[in-house]
Amino acid sequence: MTNAVHDIRAQIAGISLENISTIAKQAFAPGSGILPLWFGESDLATAPFIGDAAHAAIRAGHTGYSNQNGIPELRDALCEYHNDLLGTAITPDRITVTNGGMPAIMLAIEMIVEKGDNVVVIDPVWPNIGGIVQIVGGEVRSVRMDDTASGWQLDLGRVAAACDGRTRAIFFASPGNPTGAMIPLSVQRELLEFARARGIWLLADEVYHRLVFGERCGPSILTIAEPEDRVLVINSFSKSWAMTGWRLGWLVHPASVGPTLAMLTQYTSSGTTTFLQHGAIAALRHGEDFVARMNAYCAAGADIVCSAFAAMPRVRMSARPKAAMYVFFEIDGMADSRAACLQILEKTQVGLAPGIFFGKGSERFMRICFARSPTVLADAMERLRPVFG
Ligand SMILES: Cc1ncc(COP(=O)(O)O)c(C=O)c1O
């Protein structure tokens, strides 16, 4: 589906309008009995104490404009959160609150990428990253991780070879979407040294950082980077606190770019909803039990899907995911996963995301989200068994 509307910027007209949600909308009639496992979100609702804190903030009159980097109380809470979790010494001038992880990436790219610049993106990757780079007139250079028997591995030599004088940033998500793959701290350190030597920004997406199964968190570049390194860490309340609809995320950045991020925020959203930020403070200060529950919920979901897939001979998974909320897999004999996902939907009413959206080389793959109740996942596996078995 191309962008056929006339009189819009050529750069934007070239971007496909099709993504996971447009495919879902074609088929998604309320009450249709479809199991929607194509989106990356849990079926757990936000914990009531978080909603209560947001309601209390409305009643207390926190309904005015926000500070463009986020309200001071939330920035303080985010510093405490990171410093407790990671042993860092992050200060509030290094935090900007955003309207979700997606706008955090948008702000980062808007700040550093000019027309004609390129961004090296480690894939398979969530499709929205490339779209943002294109919107600002940049070029996406994909470096695909290798799908090995011991999991997805990053070849730093290929990352270096993809960079040139117009490379402004290297983007990686760890744990990644759709693979759950993690980039070990030793590899992140090498990447950091390379980026320092070349004056390239690192965009580190840690949205799934708390969903490393059985662990408190995954490896974070914040533990090895200096405060003024060219490093922007993207994070979000969406996944670990079940707050996708709240639209709340944050960036950890060098203090020196805080005023620039405030300026860019001014000209877009003008800030994040004030009373929701009070809900986020409650999530950070009292949400550790909930995050642990989400972690265990995803780990249990991964077990259900991986065990069922292991008994379906036509399914090929790479190594079992140890993090995030997805299995990325291929079906023997199904080359066009977009067409296959539509057929599977029609036959089984299970909604899967086609790999085509996750970068070149992923056309044969499909993604299933396992952050769902055991009952829903068991039902989905029963429906898929005759097609995948
Ligand atoms: C890797 C990655 N980064 C960022 C986001 C965006 O998160 P948010 O819902 O907070 O915008 C997602 C959402 O799926 C994601 O998978």
Ligand as a Chemical Component Dictionary entry (heavy atoms), coordinates in Angstrom:
data_LIG
# 
_chem_comp.id                   LIG 
_chem_comp.type                 NON-POLYMER 
_chem_comp.pdbx_formal_charge   0 
_chem_comp.three_letter_code    LIG 
# 
loop_
_chem_comp_atom.comp_id 
_chem_comp_atom.atom_id 
_chem_comp_atom.alt_atom_id 
_chem_comp_atom.type_symbol 
_chem_comp_atom.charge 
_chem_comp_atom.model_Cartn_x 
_chem_comp_atom.model_Cartn_y 
_chem_comp_atom.model_Cartn_z 
_chem_comp_atom.pdbx_ordinal 
LIG C1 C1 C 0 11.849 -2.183 20.411 1  
LIG C2 C2 C 0 10.729 -1.238 20.676 2  
LIG N1 N1 N 0 11.019 0.052  20.946 3  
LIG C3 C3 C 0 10.055 0.944  21.190 4  
LIG C4 C4 C 0 8.722  0.588  21.184 5  
LIG C5 C5 C 0 7.692  1.633  21.453 6  
LIG O1 O1 O 0 7.135  1.579  22.698 7  
LIG P1 P1 P 0 5.915  2.520  23.100 8  
LIG O2 O2 O 0 4.688  1.675  23.088 9  
LIG O3 O3 O 0 6.221  3.014  24.457 10 
LIG O4 O4 O 0 5.849  3.647  22.124 11 
LIG C6 C6 C 0 8.357  -0.731 20.900 12 
LIG C7 C7 C 0 6.952  -1.145 20.826 13 
LIG O5 O5 O 0 6.591  -2.207 20.442 14 
LIG C8 C8 C 0 9.395  -1.668 20.641 15 
LIG O6 O6 O 0 9.124  -2.949 20.357 16 
# 
loop_
_chem_comp_bond.comp_id 
_chem_comp_bond.atom_id_1 
_chem_comp_bond.atom_id_2 
_chem_comp_bond.value_order 
_chem_comp_bond.pdbx_ordinal 
LIG C1 C2 SING 1  
LIG C2 N1 SING 2  
LIG C2 C8 DOUB 3  
LIG N1 C3 DOUB 4  
LIG C3 C4 SING 5  
LIG C4 C5 SING 6  
LIG C4 C6 DOUB 7  
LIG C5 O1 SING 8  
LIG O1 P1 SING 9  
LIG P1 O2 DOUB 10 
LIG P1 O3 SING 11 
LIG P1 O4 SING 12 
LIG C6 C7 SING 13 
LIG C6 C8 SING 14 
LIG C7 O5 DOUB 15 
LIG C8 O6 SING 16 
# 
